[in-house]
Structure formats: structure tokens, C-alpha cells
């Protein structure tokens, strides 16, 4: 099988929802689930999404306290422009009736084209060949295409094609006992604002959200290559019905251009401008033509894969898995500075389209070292919502600084579960750490002056108010009442990950304020005036960093996850039924938090990120202690354990973790892929190769300490760093590193300096 292709050889109704996710297409702005043009009725979960297009509604509490999140935010399913219905005489084409004589669906990762080919026999014995191609353009963010070609195989006679926009919008699949899935609204949240026909080919509809006031325009243009009688259809489906006199063996082709344009201006009536934009996009796409648009997509992805591809020799399943994951990351990531990357990308309504700290810790490194301009856009999103983070800090009674929301779309906290939401203060440090990584890899002084230093100052300020110098801890700086990455240990004191990452946040803020004063005095004074930065503040940050308390257990020689973790009994793993995982779906949080049990990497995540601050022996002891206590109920977990296993020399274990993560969605290993892909895990697989087996570390220079699993003949990857493109290829016998750009650079390979020129 071609390792650039994801192939479905047989249609199975029970796998339809998962496959709708796997075969979804997107471009960071627009996403379309891989549903069939003709639909599957209630067996399908239609989905068309625009990144950041959401509705809001009040969160209803039985008891509500100060600073609880006020409103939920949920990305919306929009009008479905994919709809094409086919009738053969008086028989409706459907995969739920008749007989499938052959079937294949194929996603080509090199070109971004989704193809479906089938032969179908109707209940009355009429046979057709159907070939469908679909793509969502990366080069034109509003545009998607379908080519629908049908051929009668054993008859002459009438065919009817209905191509339109389905405005009967179903919002979500909701399960009250699974917080990972989306939530429903009461009543309609999208109101039809406009509909129109332009000639016998173009349809426009516009919907506006009830509360947020956003507008989504959907338009289509049909191009049919056969003579047909055309009739407009105006009901739940807006479109055109074409009556065709078909001939046996003669194909009929319908090309359908689809556009989606969103307006986020709630103050005006933006439908007119958005409709004009949609019409212009339709005209431009039609003028370019199918072949040129497909070529645009192919060239764009060729450029992407040139630097992003991971090569694995000797392991076809994992080769396919890693490419599938990187393809979906590109489809999911916002590139406009006002949107980010949702936990499920643009493939489903799981987690309601929210952005998490997953972006900074898991996803951003992939783009930073392959497409750094995208990582800059992701960080500028954090600057875009900085005022919302300041507001959240005030709501939480912090007089200064900013507190980023745990889950959000527009920057406001929208998690009703504050122990696993608002209490995750570490997100501030995660954002700051991502800025540190970005500056190290790019040297982008303009970003630091315009955005980065301001974020660093506001996040550093927050720690000074969130923590205290505690006399009973010898005057050390402690941060109490927080939740770390491990959501099974909530509202703890001195979560080691939080304290370690906060210390890094404080140190880097001090460093960059000093840099700004020296590099650009005018920019420094402008920032100081804007945020009322006092000269003494960096000294206070430095003191808190120097005195940051990090728990340590001398008897065991390990770093406790928090102050109380080691005082708890160990969870009874032996008597926990396999079907009782994830634990959060079967046990009250208070039950779980009373035991030593971890949902995901916590302290170990800090030891990976801050790799140079821990001795190898310390990491070995901590890894050995926490691994048996970790359920990996979070998809964020396995990649980190795999990276550390590789670093610590257990390559077989690292391989097992990597194999688990690389095909997590392709094999639906967590049982919820139908709600969307696991974007952070997908990015974790890239880190598993580059940071894990490749042993790459980057901070004030680049180093590699590669190893290779016994199952592989070789692996290879490329990274961008400080304007250079480097290629690494590893076999059991040697490591070759090559500079693919002109300017020389020195790196370290297995601890030895190597000059590349």
C-alpha cells in the first residue's frame, strides 16, 4: 500500500462516524467532515466548520460563585454545501440500499485530494459507476471543490442530479456523561439571513448567530458538462435540480465550487460585504478552473512536505500514521493571528472547538521547526487575546498581570469545571515557554518588541500575586491551590510542573526586559508606559524565581508531583476493570484525587521541556516511579513518556509508546475519534521522532543525540533553525546531518561540536 494514502476498501456503516473524521479535509480556516455527498441520514454526523466561528450561551449553575466562567462557547456546524443527490429514474442512490459491487475511498496526502470510486446496482438492477473527488484549498481559504462523475453501466434513461446547500443544520452529538464531546444549545442558534439564486448555477445563503452576531455566508457554483433541464429548489435545500437524458457508457460530470466566508463583526449587518466576497471567490475559482486549482493544492503541499515530511524505512503502518498526523495538523491550524488550533482540529465538535495549552506545548514545536511563520501566527493569537487574559486575572482577584484561560475560543474562560479549568495556572508559563522557544529558534526581535515581551511581563506579574514566600518553607516561593497538567490531581499545593515552569517564565521575563532596555530604549519606554511597568518589578520576579520551591523527597530520591502526592495510597490498578478507563468517566473526581494515580505526564513533562535542569539519574528515578501510576487516559500522555524513554536509553519502550500514538486516530484507540482527531497527540508523534529518537534539543543552540528502534532500517527528518534548513538521517550504523541552506551553523551531535557549511 502507498504510504502517502489512507484507503478505505469496504463500506461499513458501523465505521462511518470514525471515517468521517479520518477523511475530513480542511485548510486551517475551513473544515469539512468526510461525509458522503448523498448523505447517510441519521447515521452520519454532517460537519462544516469555520475556525473560531462560534455561538455563546450562559452556563447554568445550580450554585454559582465568584469568577465562575460565565458563558460557554461552541464552534458551530454550518450549512452543508457538499450535498449532491442522485436519482436513477425513480430510484434514489444511497449506500443504504441497493448493492455495492465495488467501493474504495482514498485520501492522497501529497495532493490533499479525497477520492471515492464505486459501482452500485439499484434495487431494480440499474448499475452506475461513480467517481467523486473533493478538496479544500490551502491556497484559497474560502474555497472547496467537488468533481462528481457518474456513468450508466447497463441502461439509457433519465437521471436527476440535485446539487445544493442543505440549510437544515444539526449542531452536535452530545453525551452528558462524556465531557469530551460537545454540548447542545436549546433552540436554533443560526438564523437564515439571506438566500438568493444567481442564474442557473449559483446559490447564496447567509446565516447569523443569535448571540455572538457572527455571519457565515455559503455559496455554490455548479458546472455541468451535459445538456439538462434545470429547476431551482427552494426549501431546506437551496440549489438546482438537473434532469439529464443519460446514455449507457457516457459519463456525466458535475463540478461544484463551494465557498464559505465568515464575518465576526457583530456591530454591523455584514451579510452584503460577505456575500460579495463569496461571489468574488466563486468567480475567481471558476476562472482558474479545476486543473489549475488542483495544481495549486499539489504545489502547496509539495512545499509543505519538502520540509515537514518524516521518513521511516521498514515500518509501513507507522510511516503512514505519522504522515496522516502531520497532514491533519496542517489542515487544523489557524493562520490569521485571531484563531488557533482546536483540540479536535476542524474535524468534529468534540471539546466544542476550544483552544487549550496543547497548542503551545504540543503543536507549536512542529510548526516552529518546519513552518515558523505559522508558529508566529499562533503566538500572535495569544497577543490578540491578552486583554481577555488581563480581564480574567481581575476576575480571579489578581490586581496585576494576565491569566490565560484554560479552554476558550475568544479568550474568555468557558470551562464550568474550575478545578480542572481555571486552576490550571500553568498555561501562563506554557505560553511564555513557547515564546522562549520561538525566539531561540527564529531570533525574531520584531515579534518580541511588538508582542512577546509584553506577554512575558503580564504572565510574570501574575505569578507574583498567585504565589507567596512561605516562612514554614524557609521563605521559599510557593504556589498553592492549582491544578497541573495531570487533571486527576486537582487543587494541589506546589505542583512541581507549575512551579518549575513558572520559574522559567519569571527568569525569561527578566532576561527579555533587560534585553529590550538595551536593544531598543524607545520600545522599552513605550511598553513600560503602556503597562505601567515599574523598574523594580524584574527584581521581584528574579527573587521569586531564585526562591521558587520545588518539592523533593530525599528518601525516595524523587520529585513529588505536589506537596501531598506521596502521602496518598496508590490507586488499586489490579482491581480496576479495563472498561473503567478513562477514570473520569467512572469515578467522582474526589475519589480519584485521593490516590496516587496520574492521567498523563506531569512532572515528567517538565523534565522533558526543561531538559537541561535535571540530572539523568533524577529523570531515571522519576520515570520509574511515575510510569506505573499513569493511566494515559489523556491522549497527551504517551508521546512524552516515549520521548523520555528514548532519552533514558529504553528504545524498545520508546518505540511502543510511539507506535501507540502514531496510529491513535487511524485505529480509534481511544474510542472517540468520531468526535474529531486528537491534534495534540498528532503533534506529539512528530516530537516523538524529532525530540525522542532524534534526540533534538534546542536552547541557545541545536543538539542531536539520535537512536533508532530495532524495527526500523532508517528514519529521516528536516528542521528549520535560525534561518537554516537541516536534514538528519539515522540508520543503525550511522547518523548523517546535512545543511541544506547556505549559511553555516554549529550543532552538537552526540555531544560533539559539528560545523555545517
N, C-alpha and C positions, 0 to 999 in steps of 0.2 A: 504493500500500500504506500502511496506517495505521502511522505511525512510533512507535506505542505497542505494536506487536505484532511478535512473532517467529513466522514462519509457515513450516511445512514442508508443501509442496504434494504431494509424492510420497514414498512409502516406498521407500527404497533401503537394502538390507541392509548394503552396504559403508559406509554413513554412520551406522549405528546407534549405534556406541560414542561417536562425537563428539556426536551428537544427544542421547544420554543425559545428557551433561554440560550441553549448552546448555539443555535443558528440565528441568534439576534445579530443585527447589524447596527452600526452607529458611527458617529464622527465627533463625539465629544459635545456636540450641540443637540443633535437629533438622534434618537434611538428607536429601533423598531424590533419588537419581538418576532421570532421566526415562525409566525403563524402562517397558515395557508391562505392564499388569495380567496379561495371559495369558502373558507372557514370550516370549523368543526362543531358549530353550535355551542352548547354549554360545555363541551369537552375541552374547548380552547379558552385561553386567557389572553384576549387581544391586548396589545400594548403598543402605543406610540407615545414617546415622551420627549420633552424638550428639557434639557438640563436647567435646573433652577426654576422651572415653571411649576408653581405650587399653589395650593389653597391653604388657608388657615382657618382654624376654628378654636374656640375656647376649650381648654382642658377642664373637664368636670371632675371636681374632687368632692368626696364625702366630707373631708376635713381639709382645709387649706390653710397653710401657714405662710409667713413672710417669705418672699423671694422664691416661692414655688414657681415653676415655669407656668406662664400664663396661657400660651396657645400652642396647639400642635401645628405642624407644617407637613404637608404631604404632597409629594410630586403627583401630578395628575396624568391619567390616561387621556389622550386626546382623540379627536375624530380619526377614524381609520380610513386612510386613503388607499390602502392596499387592496381593497375589495374588488374582485372580479368574479362574477358568477357566469356560469356556462350552462345553457340548456341545449340538449340534442333532441330536436323535435319537442316532445312534451316531457322529456326526462331531464331532471336536474343532475348535473355532475357533482358527485360527492364521494369522498373516500369512505364514507359510512354506508354506502350502498353499492350495488353492482359488484364487479370483480376486478381486482388489481392483477393484471397479467405480468407487469414488471414495475419496479419502483427503485429510484435512487435519489437521494438528496446529498449535495456536495457543497461544502464551503471551501473555497480556494483562498488560503491565507495570503498568497502572493498578490492576488488581484483584488481581494475583497468582494468577489462576486459569489453569490449564493445561487446554485443551480438545482433545479428539480426536474427529473425526467421520469415519465411513467407511461404505461399503456393501460387503458381502462376499458372494461366492457360493461355496457349498461345492462340493466335487468332485461331489456328487450333484445340484447345481443349486438348492439352497435358498438364498434370499437374506435377509440381515438388514441392518438399519440399526443402527449402534452409535454412541452418543454418550457420551463419558466426560468428566467434569470432576474436577479434582484441585486441592487447595490445602493448603499447610502454613501454619497460622495464626501471624501475628505477635503477635496479642493473647493467645494461649494456647499457650505454647511447647511443651507436650507433645502438641498435637493436630494431626492432619491429617485430611483428608476426601476421599472419593471418591464421586461420583454416577455410577452405571453404568446406562445406559438402553439397552435393546435392543428392537427392533421387528421381528417377522417380516414380510417383504415379500411372499412368494408361497406361504405354507403355513400350515396349522394343524398342531400336533403337539407332542411333548414337548421341553422344554428343561431342561437341568440346569445350575445355577449352583453352583460351589464357591467360597466366599469364606472365606479363612482366613489363617493365618500360616505362611509357609514357614520351617521351622527348619533346613533343610539349607543352611547358610551357607557361601558361598565367600568367602574373605578378600581375595584381591588378584590383580591381573595383575602379574606380575613379569618384569623383563628384567635379567639380571645385568650387561649391558653399558650400561645406562642408569640412572645413579644418581638420575635424576629420578622414577623410578617406585618404587612401594612394594616392600617385602620380605615374603616369606612366613615363616610360622612352621612349625616341624616339629610335626605333630600338632595336635589341636584346642586352641583357646585359649578357647573358650566352652563351658561345661558347662551342660546343662539342669538347672535347679534346681527349677523348679515348672511345672506345667501344670494348667489347670482349665477346665471349661465352666460357665457360669452360664446356666441356661435354654437356650433355643434361639436365642440371639443373641450371647452374649458369650463370648470366649475370652481366657484369660490365659496367657502363658508368661513365664518368667524365666530368664535365663542369667547365669552368674557367670564372670568371668575367672579363669584358673588362677593367675596370678602376682600381679596387682595387687589382686585381690579385689573388683573393681567388679561391680555388679549392674545389668543392664538388663532392665526389665520391658516387655513389649509386649502391648497389649490391643486387641481389636477389638469393635465392636458393629455387627451387621447389622440393617438395617431394610428389609424387602422389601414392596412395595406390591401384591403379587399372592398369591392362595392358592397354597400349596405344601406338599408333604410334606417334612419336614426330617429330616436324618440327621447325627449328629455324625461327624466324620472325625478319627481319632487315629493319625497316623503322622508322617512327616517334615513333612507339612502338618497343622496343627491348625485345624479350622474346621467349617463346616456345609455340607452339600450339600442344595440345594433342587431338588425335582422340580416342574416347572411345566407345566401344560397350556396352551400358548400358542395365541393366536388371531391370524390374519393381520391386520396393521394395528394391533394393540393393543400399546402399549409396556408393558414391564415394567421397573420401576426399583428398583435396589438402592442404598441409601445406606449407606456404610460409614464409621464413625468409627474412627480409629486413634490410639492413644496410645503414647508412649514415655516412660518415667520411669527415670532413672539414679540410682543411689546410688554415691557414691565412698567410702563408709565400709567400709574393708577389715577393720576390727576386729570388726564385729558381723555378724549374719545379717540383712541389711536387706530381704530379699525381702518380708516381711509388710507392712512400712510402705510400701514402694514399690508393692506390689500394691494396697493400699488407696488410695494416691494415684491410681494409674491408674484404679481403679474410679470414684473421685470425679470425675476428669476426664471419663471416658466419660459418667457420669450428667449432669454439668453441660452438656456439649456436646449431648447428646441432648435435654435440657430446653430448651436455647436454640433448637435446630432449624437446619436447613440455611440458610434465608434469612437468619436473624439472624447466623449465623456468617459468611456471605459478606459481609454488610453490615459487620460488624466489620472484616474484612480490607480492604474497599474504603475505609472511613473512615480506617483506619490509614495506608494507602498514600497516600490523598489528602493527609493531613497531611505525610507524608514528602516527597512530590513538590512540595508547595507551597513548600518552601524548598530542596530539593535539585535540582530539575529544571534541566537545561541546554537552552536553546532554540537551535537552529541553523536558520536560514532559508536554503534554497537548496541543501541537501545531504542528501537523504533517507537515504542509506546511513549517513552519519556521525551524523545525528540519531538513527537507530535504534541505532547502535552505542554511543553514549555513554549512552543511557538503559538499554540492556541491561546495560552495565557497572555503572552505579550501582545497578540493581536487584539484581544479584548481590552487590555489596558489602554491601548491607543484609541479604541472606539469609545472609551468611557470618559476620558479626561477632558475637562473644560479648558479652553484656551483663550478666554476673553477677559481674564482678571476679575470677573464678577461671579464666576462659577468654579466648581472644584470637581472632585470625583466622588460620587456616591458609593456607599458600601457595596451596592449591587450594580454599580455602573448605570447604564441605560437599558437594562435587560429585564427589569421587573420592579415591582412595588415593595419588595422586602426592605425593611428599615426605612420605608417611606421616602426614599431618595435623599436621606440625610448624609451630610459630610461629617466625618469623625477625625480623630487624631491619627487614624490609619494612614491618611494622606501623607503626613509629614514623616512618619517613622517607616512606613512600609512602601508606599507608592512613589514618593518623590525621588528616592535614590535612583530608581530605574530611569526616570526621565532626566535626572541631573547628569548622569554619566552617559546618556545616549542622545537626548534631545534637550539640552539645558535651557533652551528658550521656553519650553513648556513648564519646567520646574519654576522658572521665574514667574510665569503667569499664576501658578498655584500659590506662590508666596504672596504675590500681589493681591490675590483674593483675601488673604489674611489681613492685608493692609486695608483693603476695601471694607472689611467688617470691623476694623479696630474700634471705631466709635461704639459699635454694639457691645464689644468686649469691655469697653470702659463703663458703659451703662450697666452691664451685668455685674461688674465689680461693685458699683454703688448699691445695686440691689442686694448684694451679699454683704453690705455694711463695710466695705473696704473704701476708705476715703480717697485713696490714690491708686493708680495703676489700672490694669485691664485684666479681665478674666475671660478667656475664650470659652465658648460654650462647648459642651461635650458632644452634643449632636444638634445639628441645625442645618438650615439652608441659607437663610438671610442673615445669620449671625446671632439671632436670639436663641437662648436655650429653649428647647422644646421637648425635653425629656421630663416626663412626670415622675420618674423614679430617681429622686435626688441622690440616694446612696450610691447608685451606680452611674449617675449622670453628673450633676453639678459637683459632687465631691471629688471628681477626677481632676483635681487641680493640675495634675502633671501635664495636661495638654498645653499649658503655657510654656513649660520647659521643652515640650516636643516641638512646638513652633520655633522657639529660639534655637533649638539644636539644628533644625532644618535650615535655618538662616545661616548658622555657622558652617554647616556642610556646603551650602550653596556658595558662600563667599570663599571658602577654601578651594572649591573646585573651579570657580569662574573668575575670582578676583574682581567681581562686578562692583566697583566703587560707586557708580551712579545709583544702583539699587540700594546700597547701604545708606547713602546720603538721603535718598528720597523716601525710603520706607523702612529699611532694615533696622537702623539704629533706633528709630522711634519705637518700633515694636519691642526691641530689646529693653529699652528703658521702661516701658509701661509694664512689661511682664516682670522685670526685676523688681519694680516698685511693689507689685502685688505680693511677692514672697516676703518682703519686709513686714507687711501687715498680716499675712497669713500665719507667720511663724513668730517665735519668741525665744529669747535667751533664757533658758530654764535653770535656776540655781541648783535644783536637785540633779541635774545632768551636768554639773560642773560649769554652768554658764554657757553650755553649747546651744546652738541654734536648732530648735525643734519645730517640726511642722506636724500638728496633731489634727485628728478628725478628718482624714482624707481617704480616698479610695485610689489604689494604684491600678495598673493595667489589669491585675487579677481581680475580676469582679466577684469572686467568691469570698474575698476578704474585704469587707466594706467598713468605712468609717473607722479606720485604724490610726494609731499614732505612729509617726515616723516610719511610714512606708519607705523602705530603702530606695526603691526606684525613684520615688518622688523627690526624696532628699538629695540623692546623687545628681539627678537631672536638674533640680533647682539650683544646686551649687554650680553646675556648668552654666546655666542661664545667667546667674549672677556674675560669674567670672568673665564670661564673654561680653556681657553688657559693659562691665568696667573697661575691658580692653578696647571695645569699639567706641565708647565715648571718648576715651583718650586719643584714639586714632583720629576721630572726627575733629577734635580740637586742633590737632596738629596738621591734618591734611587739608582742612577747609574751615578756617575760623568763621567765615561768614555763615556757612551751613550750620556749624555748631551753634552759633548765637541765635540763628533763626529757629532751630529746634528747641533750644533752651527757653526762648521766649514763648514758643507755641505751647509747650507742655509744662512751663514753669519749673524747669529742671534746675535744682539748686546745686552749687558746686560741691557741697558736702555729701550729696546722695551717693555718688560712686564709692566713696569711702565706706559708707554704711553697707553698701552691697558687698564690698570686699570683706568687711568684717564678718558679715553673716556667712559668706562662702567659706572663709577660713575656719569658722567655728561650727560649721554645719555638722550636726550629729548624724552619724551613721551607725545603726545598731551592729553589735558584733558579739558572738557567743564564743568565748575563749575555750570552753570545754569541748565543744564540737569542732571548733575552728571554722565556723561558717558565719555568713552574714544572714541574720534573720530577716525574713521578708518585712516584718514590722515588729514593734515592741512586744506584742503579745503572741505572735505566731507560734513560737516554740513552747509556750505554756499550755497549748491545746492538745487534746488527744488526736491521734491520727485517724482520718476517716476510714471506716470499715470497707475497704475496697473489695475484700474477698466475698462479702455477703451483699454487695450491691448488684442487683440484676443488670445485665448488659443493656436491657431496654430501658433502664432508668437513667441513662445518659442522653442528652446533657442533664446534669443535676438540676439546673434552674427550672426545668420543666416538670420536675417531680418532687422537689423539696422546697419548703419555705426558706427564704434567704437566711433567716436567723438560725435555722438548723445547720445549713452549710457552713456559715461563718464561725460556728463553734468548734470547727475541726481544722486540722492541718490538711487542707486539700486546695489545690490551685486549678483554676480554669485554664490558665495559659501562662506563658513565660512572663515573669515579673522582674525579680532581682536579676535573673539571667539575661533578660533583655537589656538591662543597664550594663551588665558586664560585657555584652557584645558591643553596644553603642559606645561605651567609654572604655574600649578595649585596653588602652594603654595605662589605665589606672589600677589594674589588678594583676597580681602575680598569677602565673599559670597554675600553681598549686592551689591557690584560692579558688580559681574557677573550677578546677577538678573536684574539689570538695563540695562546692555549692551545686555543681551539676549533679553529682552523685546523690546529694540529699534531696534536691527538688524534683528530679525526674520521676521517681516513683510516686510522688504526691500530686502529679499533674495529670488531669484527665484529658487535656487537649480538646475540651468541649468548644473552645473557640478556634476558628479556622486560622487565627493569627498565630497560633502557638507552634505548630510543627516546624515551620521554617526556621525559627530562632533556635530551637533545640538542634536542628540539623546543622546549622552554621556553627554552633558551639561544639558539637560533636566532631565536626571536621577540624576545627581549630585545635581541639584537645587530642586529636590523633585517632579517634574511633571512626574510621572512614566507613566501615560497614554500617554502623548505626546512622551516620550522616546520610548514607545512601537510602536507607529505609525511610528516614524522615522525608527526604527529597522525593522519593517515589510516591509517598502518601500525598504530598502536597501538589506535585506536578499534575496529577490526574484527578484532583479532588472534585472538580465540577464535571469533567468528562465522564467520570464514573459515579457521580452523585453520591459521594461518600458520606456527606453529612445529611443526606436525605431531604434537603430543602433547596436544591438548585432550581426547582421550578419557580421559586420566588426571585431568582436572579443569581448571577455569578457572584463569587467571593473575591472581590477585587484585591483586597489586601493580601490574601493568600496567593493570588496570582503574581503579585509583585514580589512576594516572599520567595517564590520559586526562582525568580531572577537573582535575588540576593543569595539564594542557596547555592547557585552556581558561582557567582562572581565573588561574594564575600565568604562563602563556605568552602567549596572545593578550590576556587581560585585563590582564596586567602587574601583578597584585596582589602587593604585598609588605606584610608585617605584622611590625613590631618597634617597639615604642614609638609606635604609630600605624599608620594604614592609608593606603596609596597605590595608585594605579592609573595605568598607562601603556599604554592599550589600543591594539591594532592589529587589523586584520581581513584574513583571506585574500581574495584576489580572487574566489574561488569562492563566497563567501557574500554574501547580501544583508544579514544581520544575525545577531547572536548575543546571548544574554542569560543572566544567572545571578544568583543571590542568595547573600549570605554573611551569617553572623551574626558579630558582633564586639562584645565588651564589652556584651552585652545588647541590642544593636540589630540590626535586620534591614535590610540594604541591598540594593537591586536595581540592576544595571548592564545597560544595553542599548547595543550598539555597532553602528553602521552605517558605511558608507564615508564618510558626511557628518558624523556627529556621535556623541557619547557622552552618554548621559543616565544620571545617577545619582540615585537616589531613596531617601530614608529612609522605611522602612515601619513604624517604631516611633516612639514619642513623644519620647524623649529625644534632644536634639541631639548632633551629633558633627561634628568637623572631620576631613576627609580631604584628601589631596593628589591632584589629577587632573592628569596630565602636568606634575607639578612645581609646580602652583599650589594654594595652600590653598583649600579649598571648605568652607563651613559648611553642614551639612544640618540642617534643623529643620522 
